[in-house]
Amino acid sequence: MAEAEVATKTDKMSVFPNISLRLEVADYLKGVFLNKELLASIGHQEAERNFQMLLTCLSHPPSYTCVRASVHLAPQSEIRRKLGEELKKQTCGWEEEEELEIVPHPSVPDVLLIPVVGPRRVQQLGSEAEVVVGAQCGHAVLRGADVFAPGILSCPKHMKAGDVVSVFSDVEGKCTRGAFSFHGLKIFVGNGLAEKDRGGIFGTGETVRGVGVRMTEPLYRSPSFDGVLPHLAFLQNLPSVVVGHVLGPRPGERVLDMCAAPGGKTCHIAALMEDRGEVVALDKIRNKMEPIRRNAEMLQLRSVTAFCFNSTKVVSDESHRGAEGPPFPPESFDRVLLDAPCSGLGQRPNMSSTWSLKEVCSYAPLQRSLLRAAVRALKRGGVLVYSTCTVTLSENEEQVAWALRTFPGLTLLPQEPRVGVEGMPGAGLSLEQLGLLQRFRPELSWEATAATPLASRADGDTIGFFIAKFQKN
């Protein structure tokens, strides 16, 4: 096997094809990123270039791994030291230029950044050694994970534990589970060692647990966090950590997290409050309750209470409302986080989306119902933070414009820390209003070179994300 090398900046641009979208969705997004207001601001050439860059970077992983340190349990410096000790156990076989680095974020005090090495030049093996995994599993491999057995769709007929294999991601979801080979659209994500025989993966008739392929030569090199300091180091995208700080919860307050699962932001809010006060976490899907409670318990947070409830109905004027749980009386909460269900078009890496335009556009009405409920639940003088992990105008800036028109008592507030860029023109908001919003646009900084400081790269080369902060007057 050829020695793996780090690819050049030019190689980075062509490792994977652009994200695959339905034509109607691609045309819709192009209209978003080439809207009249934006063209008047930056011109057609730059707008077109940014849109094409977005399609490219969405199919690639960010250039760093973000870890939220549980600084309510231990100092950041101690967590950084312990994390380094644990992760070094994985890196003994890394190349010299791939030495592990853990860097504190300069403006987000509970964030540690770990550079991702890649894309690396890794030689593919022959077709007789191909393992095909599902798209979600492939995306996880690109962010440092090993291949767990349930994610394997296809493997060689005579594969044995200890075999060296090449791992491919099934981009379009067309590989049949249990196949010996697959000739559809697939993307190479690296080489590894099989941990199980083929019969141990497909022959039992039951779901098999554990690692199926241990990645030894991944295309993108990043440490695995499986079982690593789970109570001290929480994997979370940088914008998702920024949201908690923007909300700014204080000890003794009552805070509502309206769409809380799996509980990462909920627990961050409780930690920022020093576990003093109350954080009410809601989600309407019952089997998502346990991860919220489990995360709160693991992080030793007692101020979190979780309920299975539809947040559009969180407020009730009726006398039969819940004595302890939802629904609640109007104006019950000092702060409200609405991390809204959305089309998720900012998630990375994502090589393909089969959604129709109708599906992409289906979230805006639900988001407005949730915003109405959020405003009713919020006390006067309280703070509402609205966020999504998508890149459309209709779910971001247009929702802000709608909220300001619909609720005259709402005003936009400045955000701290400011890690992203201003909001995107196209929804009729003023320059001052756009400046109060925070958008994470990976397409604007994805070409940053290795010479760019890590924190600067990390601030831009993230998932697509949006944050708005309101006050109810």
DRENDO-1510 file (C-alpha; in Angstrom, 1 decimal, always signed):
<recs>
REC; n; res; u; v; w
REC; 1; MET; +0.0; +0.0; +0.0 .
REC; 2; ALA; +1.4; +3.4; -1.0 .
REC; 3; GLU; +2.3; +5.7; +1.9 .
REC; 4; ALA; -0.5; +8.2; +2.6 .
REC; 5; GLU; +0.3; +11.8; +2.0 .
REC; 6; VAL; -1.6; +15.0; +2.6 .
REC; 7; ALA; -3.1; +16.4; -0.6 .
REC; 8; THR; -2.4; +19.8; -1.9 .
REC; 9; LYS; -4.9; +22.7; -1.8 .
REC; 10; THR; -5.7; +22.1; -5.5 .
REC; 11; ASP; -6.5; +18.4; -4.8 .
REC; 12; LYS; -8.9; +19.4; -2.0 .
REC; 13; MET; -11.2; +21.0; -4.5 .
REC; 14; SER; -11.8; +17.8; -6.5 .
REC; 15; VAL; -11.7; +15.0; -3.9 .
REC; 16; PHE; -15.5; +14.5; -4.0 .
REC; 17; PRO; -18.1; +15.8; -6.6 .
REC; 18; ASN; -20.5; +18.5; -5.6 .
REC; 19; ILE; -23.4; +17.6; -3.4 .
REC; 20; SER; -26.0; +15.7; -5.6 .
REC; 21; LEU; -29.4; +17.5; -5.5 .
REC; 22; ARG; -32.6; +17.2; -7.5 .
REC; 23; LEU; -32.6; +19.7; -10.3 .
REC; 24; GLU; -35.5; +21.6; -8.9 .
REC; 25; VAL; -33.8; +21.9; -5.5 .
REC; 26; ALA; -30.5; +23.0; -7.1 .
REC; 27; ASP; -32.3; +25.7; -9.1 .
REC; 28; TYR; -34.1; +26.8; -6.0 .
REC; 29; LEU; -30.9; +27.2; -4.1 .
REC; 30; LYS; -29.3; +29.0; -7.0 .
REC; 31; GLY; -32.1; +31.5; -6.8 .
REC; 32; VAL; -31.4; +32.0; -3.1 .
REC; 33; PHE; -27.7; +32.6; -3.6 .
REC; 34; LEU; -28.2; +34.8; -6.7 .
REC; 35; ASN; -31.2; +36.8; -5.4 .
REC; 36; LYS; -31.5; +40.5; -6.5 .
REC; 37; GLU; -30.5; +42.0; -3.2 .
REC; 38; LEU; -27.3; +39.9; -3.0 .
REC; 39; LEU; -26.4; +40.6; -6.7 .
REC; 40; ALA; -26.8; +44.3; -6.1 .
REC; 41; SER; -24.4; +43.9; -3.1 .
REC; 42; ILE; -21.6; +41.7; -4.5 .
REC; 43; GLY; -22.3; +41.3; -8.2 .
REC; 44; HIS; -23.2; +38.2; -10.3 .
REC; 45; GLN; -19.7; +36.8; -10.7 .
REC; 46; GLU; -18.9; +36.6; -6.9 .
REC; 47; ALA; -22.4; +35.3; -6.1 .
REC; 48; GLU; -22.1; +32.6; -8.7 .
REC; 49; ARG; -18.7; +31.6; -7.4 .
REC; 50; ASN; -19.9; +31.5; -3.8 .
REC; 51; PHE; -22.8; +29.3; -4.8 .
REC; 52; GLN; -20.6; +26.8; -6.7 .
REC; 53; MET; -18.2; +26.8; -3.7 .
REC; 54; LEU; -21.1; +26.0; -1.4 .
REC; 55; LEU; -22.1; +22.9; -3.5 .
REC; 56; THR; -18.5; +21.7; -3.3 .
REC; 57; CYS; -17.8; +22.2; +0.4 .
REC; 58; LEU; -21.1; +20.7; +1.5 .
REC; 59; SER; -19.9; +17.3; +0.2 .
REC; 60; HIS; -16.6; +17.6; +2.2 .
REC; 61; PRO; -16.1; +17.5; +6.0 .
REC; 62; PRO; -14.9; +20.6; +7.9 .
REC; 63; SER; -11.2; +21.0; +8.4 .
REC; 64; TYR; -11.3; +20.5; +12.2 .
REC; 65; THR; -13.2; +18.6; +14.9 .
REC; 66; CYS; -14.9; +20.7; +17.6 .
REC; 67; VAL; -15.2; +19.5; +21.2 .
REC; 68; ARG; -17.2; +21.2; +23.9 .
REC; 69; ALA; -15.3; +20.9; +27.1 .
REC; 70; SER; -17.4; +20.4; +30.3 .
REC; 71; VAL; -15.9; +23.3; +32.1 .
REC; 72; HIS; -18.6; +23.1; +34.8 .
REC; 73; LEU; -16.9; +19.8; +35.9 .
REC; 74; ALA; -13.2; +20.6; +35.3 .
REC; 75; PRO; -11.0; +23.5; +34.1 .
REC; 76; GLN; -10.5; +23.7; +30.3 .
REC; 77; SER; -6.7; +23.2; +30.7 .
REC; 78; GLU; -7.2; +20.0; +32.6 .
REC; 79; ILE; -9.7; +18.6; +30.1 .
REC; 80; ARG; -7.3; +19.6; +27.3 .
REC; 81; ARG; -4.5; +17.7; +29.0 .
REC; 82; LYS; -6.6; +14.6; +29.6 .
REC; 83; LEU; -8.0; +14.6; +26.1 .
REC; 84; GLY; -4.5; +14.8; +24.7 .
REC; 85; GLU; -3.4; +11.8; +26.8 .
REC; 86; GLU; -6.4; +9.7; +25.6 .
REC; 87; LEU; -6.2; +10.6; +22.0 .
REC; 88; LYS; -2.4; +10.0; +21.8 .
REC; 89; LYS; -3.2; +6.3; +22.3 .
REC; 90; GLN; -4.8; +6.4; +18.9 .
REC; 91; THR; -2.1; +8.3; +17.0 .
REC; 92; CYS; +1.0; +6.2; +17.5 .
REC; 93; GLY; +0.8; +5.1; +13.9 .
REC; 94; TRP; +0.2; +8.5; +12.4 .
REC; 95; GLU; +2.7; +10.1; +10.1 .
REC; 96; GLU; +5.0; +12.8; +11.7 .
REC; 97; GLU; +3.3; +15.6; +9.9 .
REC; 98; GLU; +0.0; +14.4; +11.2 .
REC; 99; GLU; +0.8; +15.0; +14.9 .
REC; 100; LEU; -2.2; +15.6; +17.1 .
REC; 101; GLU; -2.9; +19.2; +18.0 .
REC; 102; ILE; -5.6; +20.5; +20.4 .
REC; 103; VAL; -6.2; +24.2; +20.3 .
REC; 104; PRO; -8.5; +26.3; +22.6 .
REC; 105; HIS; -10.8; +28.6; +20.7 .
REC; 106; PRO; -9.8; +32.2; +21.4 .
REC; 107; SER; -13.3; +33.5; +21.8 .
REC; 108; VAL; -15.5; +30.5; +22.8 .
REC; 109; PRO; -14.1; +29.5; +26.2 .
REC; 110; ASP; -15.4; +26.0; +26.4 .
REC; 111; VAL; -14.4; +24.9; +22.8 .
REC; 112; LEU; -11.3; +22.8; +21.9 .
REC; 113; LEU; -10.4; +22.5; +18.2 .
REC; 114; ILE; -8.6; +19.5; +16.6 .
REC; 115; PRO; -7.4; +19.9; +13.0 .
REC; 116; VAL; -8.5; +17.2; +10.5 .
REC; 117; VAL; -5.7; +16.0; +8.3 .
REC; 118; GLY; -6.9; +15.6; +4.8 .
REC; 119; PRO; -7.6; +14.8; +2.1 .
REC; 120; ARG; -4.8; +12.3; +2.2 .
REC; 121; ARG; -3.6; +10.3; -0.7 .
REC; 122; VAL; -4.6; +6.8; +0.0 .
REC; 123; GLN; -4.4; +4.0; -2.6 .
REC; 124; GLN; -7.6; +2.1; -3.2 .
REC; 125; LEU; -7.4; -1.7; -3.2 .
REC; 126; GLY; -8.9; -3.9; -5.9 .
REC; 127; SER; -12.6; -4.6; -6.3 .
REC; 128; GLU; -12.3; -7.9; -4.4 .
REC; 129; ALA; -11.6; -5.9; -1.2 .
REC; 130; GLU; -14.4; -3.4; -1.3 .
REC; 131; VAL; -16.7; -2.8; +1.6 .
REC; 132; VAL; -19.7; -0.5; +1.0 .
REC; 133; VAL; -21.4; +1.4; +3.8 .
REC; 134; GLY; -24.5; +3.6; +4.1 .
REC; 135; ALA; -24.2; +7.3; +3.5 .
REC; 136; GLN; -24.5; +8.3; +7.1 .
REC; 137; CYS; -21.8; +5.8; +8.1 .
REC; 138; GLY; -19.6; +7.1; +5.3 .
REC; 139; HIS; -20.1; +10.7; +6.6 .
REC; 140; ALA; -19.1; +9.6; +10.1 .
REC; 141; VAL; -15.9; +8.0; +8.8 .
REC; 142; LEU; -15.0; +11.2; +7.1 .
REC; 143; ARG; -15.3; +12.9; +10.6 .
REC; 144; GLY; -13.1; +10.3; +12.3 .
REC; 145; ALA; -15.3; +7.3; +13.1 .
REC; 146; ASP; -14.6; +3.7; +12.5 .
REC; 147; VAL; -17.2; +1.6; +10.6 .
REC; 148; PHE; -19.7; +0.0; +12.9 .
REC; 149; ALA; -21.2; -3.3; +11.7 .
REC; 150; PRO; -24.8; -2.1; +11.3 .
REC; 151; GLY; -23.6; +0.5; +8.7 .
REC; 152; ILE; -22.1; -2.2; +6.4 .
REC; 153; LEU; -24.2; -2.9; +3.3 .
REC; 154; SER; -21.9; -5.0; +1.1 .
REC; 155; CYS; -18.6; -6.8; +1.6 .
REC; 156; PRO; -16.6; -9.5; -0.2 .
REC; 157; LYS; -18.0; -13.1; -0.2 .
REC; 158; HIS; -15.0; -14.5; +1.7 .
REC; 159; MET; -14.1; -11.5; +3.9 .
REC; 160; LYS; -12.4; -12.5; +7.2 .
REC; 161; ALA; -11.4; -10.6; +10.3 .
REC; 162; GLY; -8.0; -9.1; +9.7 .
REC; 163; ASP; -8.4; -8.6; +6.0 .
REC; 164; VAL; -7.4; -5.2; +4.6 .
REC; 165; VAL; -10.3; -3.6; +2.8 .
REC; 166; SER; -11.2; -0.4; +1.0 .
REC; 167; VAL; -14.3; +1.4; +2.3 .
REC; 168; PHE; -16.8; +3.1; +0.0 .
REC; 169; SER; -19.9; +5.2; +0.9 .
REC; 170; ASP; -23.2; +4.5; -1.0 .
REC; 171; VAL; -24.0; +8.0; -2.1 .
REC; 172; GLU; -27.6; +7.4; -3.4 .
REC; 173; GLY; -28.7; +4.7; -1.0 .
REC; 174; LYS; -29.1; +2.0; -3.7 .
REC; 175; CYS; -26.9; -0.8; -2.3 .
REC; 176; THR; -28.8; -3.9; -1.1 .
REC; 177; ARG; -27.8; -5.0; +2.3 .
REC; 178; GLY; -25.9; -8.3; +2.2 .
REC; 179; ALA; -24.7; -7.9; -1.4 .
REC; 180; PHE; -21.2; -9.3; -2.4 .
REC; 181; SER; -20.5; -6.2; -4.5 .
REC; 182; PHE; -22.0; -2.9; -5.6 .
REC; 183; HIS; -21.6; -1.1; -8.9 .
REC; 184; GLY; -23.6; +2.0; -8.2 .
REC; 185; LEU; -22.4; +5.5; -7.3 .
REC; 186; LYS; -20.0; +5.2; -4.4 .
REC; 187; ILE; -17.2; +7.3; -2.9 .
REC; 188; PHE; -13.9; +6.0; -1.5 .
REC; 189; VAL; -13.4; +7.1; +2.1 .
REC; 190; GLY; -10.3; +5.1; +3.1 .
REC; 191; ASN; -8.8; +1.7; +4.0 .
REC; 192; GLY; -9.1; -0.3; +7.1 .
REC; 193; LEU; -8.9; -3.7; +8.8 .
REC; 194; ALA; -12.0; -5.9; +9.0 .
REC; 195; GLU; -12.9; -6.7; +12.6 .
REC; 196; LYS; -15.5; -9.3; +11.7 .
REC; 197; ASP; -16.1; -12.1; +9.2 .
REC; 198; ARG; -18.8; -11.6; +6.6 .
REC; 199; GLY; -20.8; -14.3; +8.3 .
REC; 200; GLY; -20.6; -12.4; +11.6 .
REC; 201; ILE; -22.1; -9.3; +9.9 .
REC; 202; PHE; -24.8; -10.8; +7.7 .
REC; 203; GLY; -25.2; -14.4; +8.7 .
REC; 204; THR; -26.8; -14.2; +12.2 .
REC; 205; GLY; -30.2; -12.8; +11.2 .
REC; 206; GLU; -29.8; -10.3; +14.0 .
REC; 207; THR; -28.4; -6.7; +14.3 .
REC; 208; VAL; -24.7; -7.0; +14.9 .
REC; 209; ARG; -23.1; -4.5; +17.3 .
REC; 210; GLY; -19.5; -3.3; +17.5 .
REC; 211; VAL; -16.8; -2.2; +15.0 .
REC; 212; GLY; -17.0; -3.9; +11.6 .
REC; 213; VAL; -14.0; -2.2; +10.0 .
REC; 214; ARG; -11.2; -0.4; +12.0 .
REC; 215; MET; -10.1; +2.6; +9.8 .
REC; 216; THR; -6.3; +2.5; +9.5 .
REC; 217; GLU; -5.8; +4.8; +6.4 .
REC; 218; PRO; -8.8; +7.1; +6.3 .
REC; 219; LEU; -9.0; +9.7; +3.5 .
REC; 220; TYR; -9.5; +12.3; +6.3 .
REC; 221; ARG; -7.5; +11.7; +9.5 .
REC; 222; SER; -9.2; +12.6; +12.7 .
REC; 223; PRO; -9.2; +10.8; +16.1 .
REC; 224; SER; -12.2; +8.7; +17.0 .
REC; 225; PHE; -14.1; +9.9; +20.2 .
REC; 226; ASP; -15.9; +6.6; +20.8 .
REC; 227; GLY; -15.8; +6.2; +24.6 .
REC; 228; VAL; -13.2; +9.0; +25.0 .
REC; 229; LEU; -13.9; +11.1; +28.2 .
REC; 230; PRO; -17.7; +11.2; +27.4 .
REC; 231; HIS; -18.5; +13.3; +30.5 .
REC; 232; LEU; -15.7; +15.9; +29.8 .
REC; 233; ALA; -15.5; +16.1; +26.0 .
REC; 234; PHE; -18.7; +16.5; +24.0 .
REC; 235; LEU; -18.5; +16.4; +20.2 .
REC; 236; GLN; -20.6; +19.3; +18.9 .
REC; 237; ASN; -20.4; +21.6; +15.8 .
REC; 238; LEU; -19.0; +25.0; +16.6 .
REC; 239; PRO; -22.2; +27.0; +15.7 .
REC; 240; SER; -24.2; +24.7; +18.0 .
REC; 241; VAL; -21.9; +25.7; +20.9 .
REC; 242; VAL; -22.1; +29.4; +19.9 .
REC; 243; VAL; -25.9; +29.2; +20.2 .
REC; 244; GLY; -25.7; +28.5; +23.9 .
REC; 245; HIS; -23.4; +31.4; +24.5 .
REC; 246; VAL; -25.6; +33.7; +22.4 .
REC; 247; LEU; -28.7; +32.7; +24.4 .
REC; 248; GLY; -26.7; +33.8; +27.5 .
REC; 249; PRO; -28.5; +31.9; +30.3 .
REC; 250; ARG; -27.9; +33.0; +33.9 .
REC; 251; PRO; -28.0; +31.1; +37.1 .
REC; 252; GLY; -31.5; +31.0; +38.6 .
REC; 253; GLU; -33.4; +31.5; +35.4 .
REC; 254; ARG; -36.1; +29.4; +33.8 .
REC; 255; VAL; -35.1; +28.4; +30.2 .
REC; 256; LEU; -37.1; +26.5; +27.6 .
REC; 257; ASP; -35.5; +24.4; +24.9 .
REC; 258; MET; -38.3; +23.8; +22.5 .
REC; 259; CYS; -36.8; +21.2; +20.1 .
REC; 260; ALA; -34.2; +19.7; +22.4 .
REC; 261; ALA; -33.2; +16.2; +21.2 .
REC; 262; PRO; -30.6; +14.8; +21.5 .
REC; 263; GLY; -29.9; +17.3; +24.3 .
REC; 264; GLY; -26.5; +18.8; +23.4 .
REC; 265; LYS; -27.7; +22.4; +23.5 .
REC; 266; THR; -29.9; +21.6; +26.5 .
REC; 267; CYS; -27.0; +20.4; +28.6 .
REC; 268; HIS; -24.8; +23.3; +27.5 .
REC; 269; ILE; -27.5; +25.8; +28.6 .
REC; 270; ALA; -27.7; +24.0; +32.0 .
REC; 271; ALA; -23.9; +24.1; +32.3 .
REC; 272; LEU; -23.7; +27.8; +31.5 .
REC; 273; MET; -26.3; +28.4; +34.3 .
REC; 274; GLU; -24.0; +26.5; +36.7 .
REC; 275; ASP; -26.8; +24.0; +37.0 .
REC; 276; ARG; -28.8; +26.5; +39.0 .
REC; 277; GLY; -32.3; +27.3; +37.8 .
REC; 278; GLU; -34.5; +25.1; +35.5 .
REC; 279; VAL; -34.0; +24.0; +31.9 .
REC; 280; VAL; -37.2; +22.6; +30.4 .
REC; 281; ALA; -36.4; +20.4; +27.4 .
REC; 282; LEU; -39.2; +19.4; +25.0 .
REC; 283; ASP; -39.4; +17.1; +22.0 .
REC; 284; LYS; -42.5; +15.6; +20.4 .
REC; 285; ILE; -40.9; +12.2; +19.6 .
REC; 286; ARG; -41.0; +9.9; +22.6 .
REC; 287; ASN; -37.9; +7.8; +21.8 .
REC; 288; LYS; -35.8; +11.0; +21.7 .
REC; 289; MET; -36.4; +11.6; +25.4 .
REC; 290; GLU; -33.9; +9.1; +26.7 .
REC; 291; PRO; -30.8; +10.6; +25.0 .
REC; 292; ILE; -31.7; +14.0; +26.6 .
REC; 293; ARG; -32.0; +12.5; +30.0 .
REC; 294; ARG; -28.9; +10.3; +29.5 .
REC; 295; ASN; -26.8; +13.2; +28.4 .
REC; 296; ALA; -27.9; +15.3; +31.4 .
REC; 297; GLU; -27.1; +12.5; +33.8 .
REC; 298; MET; -23.7; +11.8; +32.2 .
REC; 299; LEU; -22.8; +15.5; +32.6 .
REC; 300; GLN; -24.1; +15.6; +36.2 .
REC; 301; LEU; -26.7; +18.2; +35.4 .
REC; 302; ARG; -29.8; +18.1; +37.7 .
REC; 303; SER; -31.5; +21.3; +36.5 .
REC; 304; VAL; -32.8; +19.6; +33.2 .
REC; 305; THR; -36.3; +18.3; +33.0 .
REC; 306; ALA; -37.4; +16.6; +29.8 .
REC; 307; PHE; -41.0; +16.1; +28.5 .
REC; 308; CYS; -42.4; +14.5; +25.4 .
REC; 309; PHE; -44.6; +17.3; +24.1 .
REC; 310; ASN; -45.4; +19.2; +20.9 .
REC; 311; SER; -43.9; +22.6; +21.4 .
REC; 312; THR; -46.4; +24.4; +19.1 .
REC; 313; LYS; -48.8; +23.8; +22.0 .
REC; 314; VAL; -46.4; +24.7; +24.8 .
REC; 315; VAL; -48.6; +27.6; +26.1 .
REC; 316; SER; -52.1; +27.3; +27.3 .
REC; 317; ASP; -54.5; +29.7; +29.0 .
REC; 318; GLU; -56.7; +26.8; +30.2 .
REC; 319; SER; -57.0; +25.9; +33.9 .
REC; 320; HIS; -56.2; +22.3; +33.2 .
REC; 321; ARG; -52.7; +23.0; +32.0 .
REC; 322; GLY; -49.9; +20.8; +33.5 .
REC; 323; ALA; -49.1; +21.5; +37.1 .
REC; 324; GLU; -45.4; +20.7; +36.6 .
REC; 325; GLY; -45.0; +20.0; +32.9 .
REC; 326; PRO; -46.4; +21.4; +29.7 .
REC; 327; PRO; -48.4; +23.2; +28.7 .
REC; 328; PHE; -47.4; +26.3; +30.6 .
REC; 329; PRO; -49.0; +29.6; +31.3 .
REC; 330; PRO; -48.0; +32.5; +29.0 .
REC; 331; GLU; -44.8; +34.3; +29.7 .
REC; 332; SER; -43.3; +31.5; +31.9 .
REC; 333; PHE; -39.7; +31.6; +30.7 .
REC; 334; ASP; -36.8; +34.0; +31.0 .
REC; 335; ARG; -35.1; +32.7; +27.8 .
REC; 336; VAL; -36.3; +30.4; +25.0 .
REC; 337; LEU; -34.1; +28.5; +22.5 .
REC; 338; LEU; -35.9; +27.5; +19.3 .
REC; 339; ASP; -33.3; +25.4; +17.4 .
REC; 340; ALA; -36.0; +24.7; +14.8 .
REC; 341; PRO; -36.6; +21.6; +12.6 .
REC; 342; CYS; -35.3; +22.5; +9.2 .
REC; 343; SER; -34.3; +21.2; +5.8 .
REC; 344; GLY; -30.7; +20.6; +7.1 .
REC; 345; LEU; -29.0; +21.7; +3.9 .
REC; 346; GLY; -26.1; +23.1; +5.9 .
REC; 347; GLN; -25.0; +19.8; +7.3 .
REC; 348; ARG; -21.5; +18.5; +6.3 .
REC; 349; PRO; -20.4; +16.3; +4.8 .
REC; 350; ASN; -23.4; +15.5; +2.7 .
REC; 351; MET; -22.8; +14.1; -0.7 .
REC; 352; SER; -26.4; +13.6; -1.8 .
REC; 353; SER; -29.9; +14.8; -0.9 .
REC; 354; THR; -33.0; +13.1; -2.6 .
REC; 355; TRP; -35.4; +15.6; -1.1 .
REC; 356; SER; -38.0; +17.2; -3.4 .
REC; 357; LEU; -38.5; +21.0; -3.5 .
REC; 358; LYS; -41.8; +20.5; -1.7 .
REC; 359; GLU; -40.0; +18.7; +1.2 .
REC; 360; VAL; -37.3; +21.4; +1.4 .
REC; 361; CYS; -39.9; +24.1; +1.6 .
REC; 362; SER; -42.2; +22.3; +4.0 .
REC; 363; TYR; -40.5; +23.5; +7.2 .
REC; 364; ALA; -41.3; +27.2; +7.1 .
REC; 365; PRO; -44.9; +26.9; +8.2 .
REC; 366; LEU; -43.9; +24.7; +11.2 .
REC; 367; GLN; -41.1; +27.1; +12.1 .
REC; 368; ARG; -43.6; +30.0; +12.2 .
REC; 369; SER; -46.0; +28.0; +14.4 .
REC; 370; LEU; -43.1; +27.3; +16.8 .
REC; 371; LEU; -42.0; +31.0; +16.7 .
REC; 372; ARG; -45.6; +32.0; +17.7 .
REC; 373; ALA; -45.5; +29.6; +20.6 .
REC; 374; ALA; -42.0; +30.8; +21.6 .
REC; 375; VAL; -43.0; +34.4; +21.8 .
REC; 376; ARG; -46.1; +33.5; +23.9 .
REC; 377; ALA; -43.9; +31.5; +26.3 .
REC; 378; LEU; -41.3; +34.2; +26.7 .
REC; 379; LYS; -41.5; +36.8; +29.6 .
REC; 380; ARG; -41.5; +40.5; +28.7 .
REC; 381; GLY; -37.8; +41.5; +28.6 .
REC; 382; GLY; -36.8; +37.9; +27.9 .
REC; 383; VAL; -34.6; +36.6; +25.2 .
REC; 384; LEU; -35.5; +34.3; +22.3 .
REC; 385; VAL; -32.8; +32.7; +20.1 .
REC; 386; TYR; -33.8; +31.1; +16.8 .
REC; 387; SER; -31.4; +28.9; +14.9 .
REC; 388; THR; -31.3; +26.4; +12.1 .
REC; 389; CYS; -28.7; +24.2; +10.3 .
REC; 390; THR; -29.8; +25.1; +6.8 .
REC; 391; VAL; -28.8; +27.7; +4.2 .
REC; 392; THR; -32.1; +28.9; +2.7 .
REC; 393; LEU; -33.5; +32.4; +3.0 .
REC; 394; SER; -37.0; +31.1; +3.7 .
REC; 395; GLU; -36.0; +29.4; +6.9 .
REC; 396; ASN; -33.6; +32.0; +8.1 .
REC; 397; GLU; -33.6; +35.7; +7.2 .
REC; 398; GLU; -37.2; +35.6; +5.9 .
REC; 399; GLN; -38.4; +34.1; +9.2 .
REC; 400; VAL; -36.7; +37.0; +11.0 .
REC; 401; ALA; -38.4; +39.5; +8.7 .
REC; 402; TRP; -41.7; +37.7; +9.3 .
REC; 403; ALA; -41.3; +37.7; +13.1 .
REC; 404; LEU; -40.4; +41.4; +13.3 .
REC; 405; ARG; -43.6; +42.2; +11.2 .
REC; 406; THR; -45.8; +39.8; +13.2 .
REC; 407; PHE; -44.7; +40.7; +16.7 .
REC; 408; PRO; -44.1; +44.4; +17.0 .
REC; 409; GLY; -42.7; +43.9; +20.5 .
REC; 410; LEU; -39.7; +41.9; +19.2 .
REC; 411; THR; -36.4; +43.6; +18.5 .
REC; 412; LEU; -33.1; +42.1; +17.3 .
REC; 413; LEU; -30.2; +42.1; +19.8 .
REC; 414; PRO; -26.4; +42.0; +19.2 .
REC; 415; GLN; -24.8; +38.5; +19.5 .
REC; 416; GLU; -21.8; +37.5; +21.5 .
REC; 417; PRO; -19.6; +35.8; +20.6 .
REC; 418; ARG; -19.5; +36.8; +16.9 .
REC; 419; VAL; -18.0; +33.9; +15.1 .
REC; 420; GLY; -20.0; +33.8; +11.9 .
REC; 421; VAL; -20.7; +36.6; +9.4 .
REC; 422; GLU; -23.7; +38.9; +9.0 .
REC; 423; GLY; -27.0; +37.7; +7.6 .
REC; 424; MET; -27.5; +37.3; +3.8 .
REC; 425; PRO; -29.4; +39.9; +1.8 .
REC; 426; GLY; -32.6; +38.8; +0.1 .
REC; 427; ALA; -35.3; +39.1; +2.7 .
REC; 428; GLY; -35.8; +42.9; +2.8 .
REC; 429; LEU; -33.9; +43.4; +6.1 .
REC; 430; SER; -31.8; +46.5; +6.6 .
REC; 431; LEU; -28.0; +46.5; +6.7 .
REC; 432; GLU; -28.3; +47.2; +10.4 .
REC; 433; GLN; -30.6; +44.2; +10.9 .
REC; 434; LEU; -28.4; +41.9; +8.9 .
REC; 435; GLY; -25.5; +43.0; +11.0 .
REC; 436; LEU; -27.3; +41.7; +14.1 .
REC; 437; LEU; -27.7; +38.2; +12.6 .
REC; 438; GLN; -25.1; +35.5; +12.5 .
REC; 439; ARG; -24.7; +33.2; +9.5 .
REC; 440; PHE; -22.1; +30.5; +9.2 .
REC; 441; ARG; -21.2; +30.3; +5.5 .
REC; 442; PRO; -18.5; +27.7; +4.8 .
REC; 443; GLU; -18.3; +28.7; +1.1 .
REC; 444; LEU; -16.7; +32.0; +2.1 .
REC; 445; SER; -13.7; +30.6; +3.8 .
REC; 446; TRP; -13.3; +27.0; +2.5 .
REC; 447; GLU; -10.2; +27.9; +0.5 .
REC; 448; ALA; -8.2; +29.0; +3.5 .
REC; 449; THR; -4.7; +27.6; +3.4 .
REC; 450; ALA; -2.8; +25.6; +6.1 .
REC; 451; ALA; -1.0; +28.9; +6.9 .
REC; 452; THR; -4.3; +30.4; +8.1 .
REC; 453; PRO; -4.6; +30.2; +12.0 .
REC; 454; LEU; -6.7; +27.2; +13.0 .
REC; 455; ALA; -9.3; +29.3; +14.9 .
REC; 456; SER; -9.8; +31.5; +11.8 .
REC; 457; ARG; -10.3; +28.5; +9.6 .
REC; 458; ALA; -12.6; +26.9; +12.2 .
REC; 459; ASP; -14.9; +29.9; +12.4 .
REC; 460; GLY; -15.6; +29.7; +8.7 .
REC; 461; ASP; -15.1; +26.1; +7.7 .
REC; 462; THR; -18.0; +24.7; +9.6 .
REC; 463; ILE; -21.5; +23.5; +8.8 .
REC; 464; GLY; -24.0; +26.0; +7.4 .
REC; 465; PHE; -25.9; +27.5; +10.3 .
REC; 466; PHE; -28.0; +30.6; +11.2 .
REC; 467; ILE; -28.6; +32.4; +14.5 .
REC; 468; ALA; -31.0; +35.3; +15.4 .
REC; 469; LYS; -31.4; +36.8; +18.8 .
REC; 470; PHE; -34.6; +38.6; +19.8 .
REC; 471; GLN; -35.8; +40.5; +22.9 .
REC; 472; LYS; -39.5; +40.7; +23.8 .
REC; 473; ASN; -40.3; +44.3; +24.9 .
</recs>
